[in-house]
């Protein structure tokens, strides 16, 4: 009886053929659902405005046109500069932010740390209460005087209480107290324990938080909006945001002054929006494959292995 | 002990959270405490102090319009030009249009950053709100003997004032508006429309009918959201377009009415219902949301637009369609125009006197004004004749939009523009009747909740009525009832009280 069932099932732990097919189909469908909009956006961004107006959206451009990219990239050097700013801010910001977050979270995960309650509260407090917009701005412009510098795009996001909480929990669950103890018995100091024992064990957590930080920095347009008045510190998202909003404003009909009409002449509105989306996705899509390895690990590490 | 401490701290946190929730909404309203007094006491250095300041100061100037790659060149040129006049280092920048400009400028004003000149208007950087909050320097004493007074004109200047004080200087541009139709030229010719005989919308009906029958694929009348024939009633709205409360546009009395329930409005709803049933309005009108995109398709015969001289030629540029302009309503000067484009000096400015002189030059100095509109001669444009320019292929500076600041009538003209453009503008401006309400600003603080509720009600019903997509009588009945429930009477009463008080104060 038992052997019969086993034969039917094939190898142990292997799913049945129909199950396999079903799962594959399911994932193919999910992939299509995820990819189709991106492809559509890509296609529209290469379509001519006329074709969109008359024929609507389609997956294959009816009339190829680069006008949208021409319009969006007309800023020329500004775009590449903004890309540079974004990449610099993302890389440096992620690194600094990750360093601060995991150093802040580590002591909070240790039960032997006496002032744990106070520091947890300090972080937790900022999650509920903020100083308000104007004081927040004044701190950076008046106290630190770093508006209109590259640091204004990095500093405000360095510390994130929510990520600290995640990281603390991660240390607690994935780094057993006994390992730290054994390190201490072997004569390692706190820093050595942290750098040599704890951090390597927390790679998956670091990668997860790192990806979050990367996204925060890459997707940010709010800091340039609030603080930066010099164009050399505009990042790509803000530049694209500005272009997008301008298009919306000019086409909304609320442009009450007809001179706006002159600007509107031959403005590729629909396709330009899509071109903006494609441009701002930019290199960040490349970050995903890099983090994926750790991401999967991070997800499965707590799961029951069979 | 420890337990008590914990519960105590929990209670504390709870209290703080509650206060947060309660005060949360009002956060940005706190003005820099000293502002009005401070600005009042700042004695203006009157025009006699015309000597050039010895030390070069930095002058920041933020404006709407797309950000331009060659802005730095313009600033350098302006700095060079002003060297022996104001001796300032100009730092100008554009931050896009309303939706990117306003969130950038408002925090700057609120945090008192040292900015010298900002663009403000009823549609960008909330002129009235910011002026009332005390973020702008009171320019009334400066304007007393300024040449700006003569250029812009007293009634326009007073119209942009708040309680008799000018917190910003309005641009000298078209100062009146009227409404009318743009008709598609090829169809006008094909159907022999005698444009001179069209005085009201009804005069177009035979042509609507003929076009509906003769031109498959063409909708006779474009009516999208609020951009449609309802505009022809030209209500002098006290607040926004979607808030009840308006005066008749002919100064007949000083009674504020609910414009959505007037006999004129109801007649218009019925008319629109009739047009919709006849197929003169697009069957999908209720879901269309992009007026200018629809207009560009060329599938419409008549489009309602706010008019001014040369409107048809301007719209030809943006739509690539030839239009014929038909004026319907009388030109009027309303608050919409007086606060349409202004320059203000924030209280954070360290050199308000110099900033004001710079603003003054935008009205009097042809070179400086055109530098900011067209860029550098020989690089961004070349002169065709004394007053006419041609843009070059260098697109590094295409700010344009001379209506944003200063005196638009000293701007150069483009080749395709009517050489008499500014004369026509002036004549058009002179035609306008100033509205009784000119200079009145409604303060909505007492009825904020009602206004919010009314906005929702209007948004819910206006399309069915304005576009004629549903039965007029039953919709109107439901609309009226919901407006009543939302407190329309209180709002209009509040408007009336404030309006009467204001009239008494200014002696109208």
Interface residues (C-beta under 8 A of the other chain):
Chain A: X53 X54 X74 X75 X76 X77 X78 X128 X129 X132 X133 X134 X137 X138 X141 X142 X225 X226 X229 X230 X231 X241 X242 X243 X245 X246 X248 X249 X250 X251 X252 X253 X254 X255 X256 X257 X258 X259 X260 X261 X262 X263 X264 X265 X266 X269
Chain B: X13 X16 X17 X20 X27 X28 X30 X60 X62 X66 X67 X69 X71 X93 X95 X96 X97 X98 X99 X100 X103 X104 X107 X110 X111 X112 X113 X123 X173 X224 X225 X227 X290 X291 X292 X293 X296 X297 X306 X308 X311 X314 X315 X317 X318 X320 X336 X340 X341 X395 X398 X400 X401 X402 X403
